[in-house]
Amino acid sequence: MKTLFIKISGIADITNFVGIASTVNGDVIATKGRFCVDCKSIMGMFSIDTSTGFTVEYPDNATNFEQYILQFKAD
């Protein structure tokens, strides 16, 4: 599993993120503080504040997903 800290602002970006995460074969998990949500769940992703950043954990072989989320990489 790989991890990356990202920030996503905007409803359209979150919706697209969930759509791309849904294509990953395996678990994609968002962690924010003490909360962990399934990135394949639109309700789950809207339940956390993605604009201030969160950690996403995804399978090592999810190269297309990784290329997509790099645009949201936070410092």
Helices and strands as residue ranges (DSSP letters): E 2-6, H 11-21, E 29-32, E 35-38, H 42-46, G 50-52, E 54-58, H 63-69, G 70-72
